[in-house]
Amino acid sequence: MKLITAIVNKEDSNAVCKALTGGGFSVTRLATTGGFLMAGNMTLLIGTEDEKVDHCLELIASCAKQRKEVVPSTASYGIGVTTAYPLEVTVGGATVFVTNVERFEKL
């Protein structure tokens, strides 16, 4: 048995969860914050059999796409002058960890 921990962008989380539950996977969702943008993420916990891991990862990849966004940024020149300028960053996609489960019980 494996535990899949997937961190996805908040905007992608509903589509990812819908695809996973439609594919027969049980998903636990945790609202999280991370990255240098301090943007909202969703951490998904999915327990599954070893032979279903690849299918689970395919479902996640099909819904969690990377994309470019423009965010405001500021620069300070050290002389009391600060200016704002847009910064293009890559968001979305998924960070996924697959770990072995030594023991699993439903109580």
PyMOL CGO cylinders between C-alpha atoms (Angstrom):
from pymol import cmd
from pymol.cgo import CYLINDER

trace = [
    CYLINDER, 0.00, 0.00, 0.00, 1.13, 3.56, -0.73, 0.3, 1, 1, 1, 1, 1, 1,
    CYLINDER, 1.13, 3.56, -0.73, 0.31, 7.00, 0.62, 0.3, 1, 1, 1, 1, 1, 1,
    CYLINDER, 0.31, 7.00, 0.62, 0.30, 9.70, -2.05, 0.3, 1, 1, 1, 1, 1, 1,
    CYLINDER, 0.30, 9.70, -2.05, 0.72, 13.25, -0.77, 0.3, 1, 1, 1, 1, 1, 1,
    CYLINDER, 0.72, 13.25, -0.77, -0.05, 15.73, -3.54, 0.3, 1, 1, 1, 1, 1, 1,
    CYLINDER, -0.05, 15.73, -3.54, 0.28, 19.49, -3.15, 0.3, 1, 1, 1, 1, 1, 1,
    CYLINDER, 0.28, 19.49, -3.15, -1.76, 21.29, -5.81, 0.3, 1, 1, 1, 1, 1, 1,
    CYLINDER, -1.76, 21.29, -5.81, -2.73, 24.87, -6.49, 0.3, 1, 1, 1, 1, 1, 1,
    CYLINDER, -2.73, 24.87, -6.49, -6.01, 25.84, -4.82, 0.3, 1, 1, 1, 1, 1, 1,
    CYLINDER, -6.01, 25.84, -4.82, -7.48, 26.72, -8.23, 0.3, 1, 1, 1, 1, 1, 1,
    CYLINDER, -7.48, 26.72, -8.23, -6.78, 23.19, -9.50, 0.3, 1, 1, 1, 1, 1, 1,
    CYLINDER, -6.78, 23.19, -9.50, -7.87, 21.35, -6.36, 0.3, 1, 1, 1, 1, 1, 1,
    CYLINDER, -7.87, 21.35, -6.36, -11.57, 20.89, -7.18, 0.3, 1, 1, 1, 1, 1, 1,
    CYLINDER, -11.57, 20.89, -7.18, -10.84, 19.45, -10.62, 0.3, 1, 1, 1, 1, 1, 1,
    CYLINDER, -10.84, 19.45, -10.62, -8.15, 17.15, -9.20, 0.3, 1, 1, 1, 1, 1, 1,
    CYLINDER, -8.15, 17.15, -9.20, -10.43, 15.91, -6.40, 0.3, 1, 1, 1, 1, 1, 1,
    CYLINDER, -10.43, 15.91, -6.40, -13.31, 15.34, -8.82, 0.3, 1, 1, 1, 1, 1, 1,
    CYLINDER, -13.31, 15.34, -8.82, -11.06, 13.32, -11.15, 0.3, 1, 1, 1, 1, 1, 1,
    CYLINDER, -11.06, 13.32, -11.15, -9.66, 11.27, -8.26, 0.3, 1, 1, 1, 1, 1, 1,
    CYLINDER, -9.66, 11.27, -8.26, -13.03, 10.46, -6.69, 0.3, 1, 1, 1, 1, 1, 1,
    CYLINDER, -13.03, 10.46, -6.69, -14.41, 9.68, -10.16, 0.3, 1, 1, 1, 1, 1, 1,
    CYLINDER, -14.41, 9.68, -10.16, -11.50, 7.27, -10.57, 0.3, 1, 1, 1, 1, 1, 1,
    CYLINDER, -11.50, 7.27, -10.57, -12.39, 5.46, -7.36, 0.3, 1, 1, 1, 1, 1, 1,
    CYLINDER, -12.39, 5.46, -7.36, -9.83, 7.06, -5.04, 0.3, 1, 1, 1, 1, 1, 1,
    CYLINDER, -9.83, 7.06, -5.04, -10.62, 8.37, -1.56, 0.3, 1, 1, 1, 1, 1, 1,
    CYLINDER, -10.62, 8.37, -1.56, -9.10, 11.79, -0.93, 0.3, 1, 1, 1, 1, 1, 1,
    CYLINDER, -9.10, 11.79, -0.93, -8.50, 13.79, 2.25, 0.3, 1, 1, 1, 1, 1, 1,
    CYLINDER, -8.50, 13.79, 2.25, -8.05, 17.53, 1.58, 0.3, 1, 1, 1, 1, 1, 1,
    CYLINDER, -8.05, 17.53, 1.58, -6.00, 19.87, 3.75, 0.3, 1, 1, 1, 1, 1, 1,
    CYLINDER, -6.00, 19.87, 3.75, -5.91, 23.61, 3.07, 0.3, 1, 1, 1, 1, 1, 1,
    CYLINDER, -5.91, 23.61, 3.07, -2.27, 24.74, 3.09, 0.3, 1, 1, 1, 1, 1, 1,
    CYLINDER, -2.27, 24.74, 3.09, -0.17, 27.78, 2.22, 0.3, 1, 1, 1, 1, 1, 1,
    CYLINDER, -0.17, 27.78, 2.22, 3.27, 27.68, 0.71, 0.3, 1, 1, 1, 1, 1, 1,
    CYLINDER, 3.27, 27.68, 0.71, 5.80, 28.95, -1.73, 0.3, 1, 1, 1, 1, 1, 1,
    CYLINDER, 5.80, 28.95, -1.73, 7.28, 32.39, -1.96, 0.3, 1, 1, 1, 1, 1, 1,
    CYLINDER, 7.28, 32.39, -1.96, 3.92, 33.77, -3.14, 0.3, 1, 1, 1, 1, 1, 1,
    CYLINDER, 3.92, 33.77, -3.14, 2.25, 32.53, 0.04, 0.3, 1, 1, 1, 1, 1, 1,
    CYLINDER, 2.25, 32.53, 0.04, -0.54, 31.36, -2.25, 0.3, 1, 1, 1, 1, 1, 1,
    CYLINDER, -0.54, 31.36, -2.25, -3.27, 28.95, -1.25, 0.3, 1, 1, 1, 1, 1, 1,
    CYLINDER, -3.27, 28.95, -1.25, -2.61, 25.30, -1.91, 0.3, 1, 1, 1, 1, 1, 1,
    CYLINDER, -2.61, 25.30, -1.91, -4.46, 22.11, -1.20, 0.3, 1, 1, 1, 1, 1, 1,
    CYLINDER, -4.46, 22.11, -1.20, -2.59, 19.12, 0.16, 0.3, 1, 1, 1, 1, 1, 1,
    CYLINDER, -2.59, 19.12, 0.16, -4.28, 15.87, -0.81, 0.3, 1, 1, 1, 1, 1, 1,
    CYLINDER, -4.28, 15.87, -0.81, -3.75, 12.59, 1.02, 0.3, 1, 1, 1, 1, 1, 1,
    CYLINDER, -3.75, 12.59, 1.02, -4.59, 9.49, -0.99, 0.3, 1, 1, 1, 1, 1, 1,
    CYLINDER, -4.59, 9.49, -0.99, -4.10, 5.93, 0.23, 0.3, 1, 1, 1, 1, 1, 1,
    CYLINDER, -4.10, 5.93, 0.23, -4.05, 3.32, -2.52, 0.3, 1, 1, 1, 1, 1, 1,
    CYLINDER, -4.05, 3.32, -2.52, -2.79, -0.08, -3.58, 0.3, 1, 1, 1, 1, 1, 1,
    CYLINDER, -2.79, -0.08, -3.58, 0.63, -0.23, -5.25, 0.3, 1, 1, 1, 1, 1, 1,
    CYLINDER, 0.63, -0.23, -5.25, -0.78, -1.11, -8.67, 0.3, 1, 1, 1, 1, 1, 1,
    CYLINDER, -0.78, -1.11, -8.67, -3.06, 1.97, -8.73, 0.3, 1, 1, 1, 1, 1, 1,
    CYLINDER, -3.06, 1.97, -8.73, -0.34, 4.58, -8.07, 0.3, 1, 1, 1, 1, 1, 1,
    CYLINDER, -0.34, 4.58, -8.07, 0.41, 5.29, -11.74, 0.3, 1, 1, 1, 1, 1, 1,
    CYLINDER, 0.41, 5.29, -11.74, -3.28, 5.82, -12.55, 0.3, 1, 1, 1, 1, 1, 1,
    CYLINDER, -3.28, 5.82, -12.55, -3.63, 8.18, -9.59, 0.3, 1, 1, 1, 1, 1, 1,
    CYLINDER, -3.63, 8.18, -9.59, -0.62, 10.22, -10.75, 0.3, 1, 1, 1, 1, 1, 1,
    CYLINDER, -0.62, 10.22, -10.75, -2.04, 10.40, -14.29, 0.3, 1, 1, 1, 1, 1, 1,
    CYLINDER, -2.04, 10.40, -14.29, -5.32, 11.80, -12.93, 0.3, 1, 1, 1, 1, 1, 1,
    CYLINDER, -5.32, 11.80, -12.93, -3.48, 14.42, -10.88, 0.3, 1, 1, 1, 1, 1, 1,
    CYLINDER, -3.48, 14.42, -10.88, -1.30, 15.42, -13.84, 0.3, 1, 1, 1, 1, 1, 1,
    CYLINDER, -1.30, 15.42, -13.84, -4.30, 15.74, -16.14, 0.3, 1, 1, 1, 1, 1, 1,
    CYLINDER, -4.30, 15.74, -16.14, -5.90, 18.39, -13.91, 0.3, 1, 1, 1, 1, 1, 1,
    CYLINDER, -5.90, 18.39, -13.91, -2.97, 20.22, -12.27, 0.3, 1, 1, 1, 1, 1, 1,
    CYLINDER, -2.97, 20.22, -12.27, -1.33, 22.15, -15.11, 0.3, 1, 1, 1, 1, 1, 1,
    CYLINDER, -1.33, 22.15, -15.11, 1.46, 24.68, -14.78, 0.3, 1, 1, 1, 1, 1, 1,
    CYLINDER, 1.46, 24.68, -14.78, 0.69, 28.17, -16.07, 0.3, 1, 1, 1, 1, 1, 1,
    CYLINDER, 0.69, 28.17, -16.07, 2.18, 31.65, -15.99, 0.3, 1, 1, 1, 1, 1, 1,
    CYLINDER, 2.18, 31.65, -15.99, 0.65, 34.43, -13.88, 0.3, 1, 1, 1, 1, 1, 1,
    CYLINDER, 0.65, 34.43, -13.88, 1.66, 38.03, -13.42, 0.3, 1, 1, 1, 1, 1, 1,
    CYLINDER, 1.66, 38.03, -13.42, 1.86, 39.12, -9.78, 0.3, 1, 1, 1, 1, 1, 1,
    CYLINDER, 1.86, 39.12, -9.78, 2.74, 42.50, -8.29, 0.3, 1, 1, 1, 1, 1, 1,
    CYLINDER, 2.74, 42.50, -8.29, 6.21, 42.82, -6.85, 0.3, 1, 1, 1, 1, 1, 1,
    CYLINDER, 6.21, 42.82, -6.85, 8.12, 45.64, -5.20, 0.3, 1, 1, 1, 1, 1, 1,
    CYLINDER, 8.12, 45.64, -5.20, 11.75, 46.67, -5.28, 0.3, 1, 1, 1, 1, 1, 1,
    CYLINDER, 11.75, 46.67, -5.28, 13.51, 48.90, -2.79, 0.3, 1, 1, 1, 1, 1, 1,
    CYLINDER, 13.51, 48.90, -2.79, 16.51, 50.93, -3.86, 0.3, 1, 1, 1, 1, 1, 1,
    CYLINDER, 16.51, 50.93, -3.86, 17.83, 51.42, -0.32, 0.3, 1, 1, 1, 1, 1, 1,
    CYLINDER, 17.83, 51.42, -0.32, 17.42, 55.21, -0.44, 0.3, 1, 1, 1, 1, 1, 1,
    CYLINDER, 17.42, 55.21, -0.44, 13.80, 55.31, 0.65, 0.3, 1, 1, 1, 1, 1, 1,
    CYLINDER, 13.80, 55.31, 0.65, 12.53, 54.77, -2.88, 0.3, 1, 1, 1, 1, 1, 1,
    CYLINDER, 12.53, 54.77, -2.88, 10.27, 51.79, -3.57, 0.3, 1, 1, 1, 1, 1, 1,
    CYLINDER, 10.27, 51.79, -3.57, 8.72, 50.92, -6.89, 0.3, 1, 1, 1, 1, 1, 1,
    CYLINDER, 8.72, 50.92, -6.89, 6.15, 48.32, -7.94, 0.3, 1, 1, 1, 1, 1, 1,
    CYLINDER, 6.15, 48.32, -7.94, 6.50, 46.24, -11.07, 0.3, 1, 1, 1, 1, 1, 1,
    CYLINDER, 6.50, 46.24, -11.07, 4.81, 43.10, -12.38, 0.3, 1, 1, 1, 1, 1, 1,
    CYLINDER, 4.81, 43.10, -12.38, 6.60, 39.78, -12.12, 0.3, 1, 1, 1, 1, 1, 1,
    CYLINDER, 6.60, 39.78, -12.12, 5.74, 36.70, -14.19, 0.3, 1, 1, 1, 1, 1, 1,
    CYLINDER, 5.74, 36.70, -14.19, 5.79, 33.46, -12.18, 0.3, 1, 1, 1, 1, 1, 1,
    CYLINDER, 5.79, 33.46, -12.18, 4.90, 29.83, -12.86, 0.3, 1, 1, 1, 1, 1, 1,
    CYLINDER, 4.90, 29.83, -12.86, 2.04, 28.48, -10.74, 0.3, 1, 1, 1, 1, 1, 1,
    CYLINDER, 2.04, 28.48, -10.74, 0.04, 25.29, -10.74, 0.3, 1, 1, 1, 1, 1, 1,
    CYLINDER, 0.04, 25.29, -10.74, 1.22, 21.80, -11.39, 0.3, 1, 1, 1, 1, 1, 1,
    CYLINDER, 1.22, 21.80, -11.39, 1.63, 19.43, -8.50, 0.3, 1, 1, 1, 1, 1, 1,
    CYLINDER, 1.63, 19.43, -8.50, 4.30, 18.32, -6.09, 0.3, 1, 1, 1, 1, 1, 1,
    CYLINDER, 4.30, 18.32, -6.09, 3.75, 14.65, -5.29, 0.3, 1, 1, 1, 1, 1, 1,
    CYLINDER, 3.75, 14.65, -5.29, 5.31, 12.31, -2.74, 0.3, 1, 1, 1, 1, 1, 1,
    CYLINDER, 5.31, 12.31, -2.74, 4.66, 8.56, -2.86, 0.3, 1, 1, 1, 1, 1, 1,
    CYLINDER, 4.66, 8.56, -2.86, 5.57, 6.75, 0.34, 0.3, 1, 1, 1, 1, 1, 1,
    CYLINDER, 5.57, 6.75, 0.34, 5.28, 3.16, 1.52, 0.3, 1, 1, 1, 1, 1, 1,
    CYLINDER, 5.28, 3.16, 1.52, 2.65, 2.43, 4.16, 0.3, 1, 1, 1, 1, 1, 1,
    CYLINDER, 2.65, 2.43, 4.16, 3.91, -0.07, 6.68, 0.3, 1, 1, 1, 1, 1, 1,
    CYLINDER, 3.91, -0.07, 6.68, 0.55, -0.48, 8.40, 0.3, 1, 1, 1, 1, 1, 1,
    CYLINDER, 0.55, -0.48, 8.40, -2.99, 0.61, 7.60, 0.3, 1, 1, 1, 1, 1, 1,
    CYLINDER, -2.99, 0.61, 7.60, -6.05, 0.27, 9.83, 0.3, 1, 1, 1, 1, 1, 1,
    CYLINDER, -6.05, 0.27, 9.83, -9.57, 1.64, 9.68, 0.3, 1, 1, 1, 1, 1, 1,
    CYLINDER, -9.57, 1.64, 9.68, -10.84, 2.12, 13.22, 0.3, 1, 1, 1, 1, 1, 1,
]
cmd.load_cgo(trace, "trace")
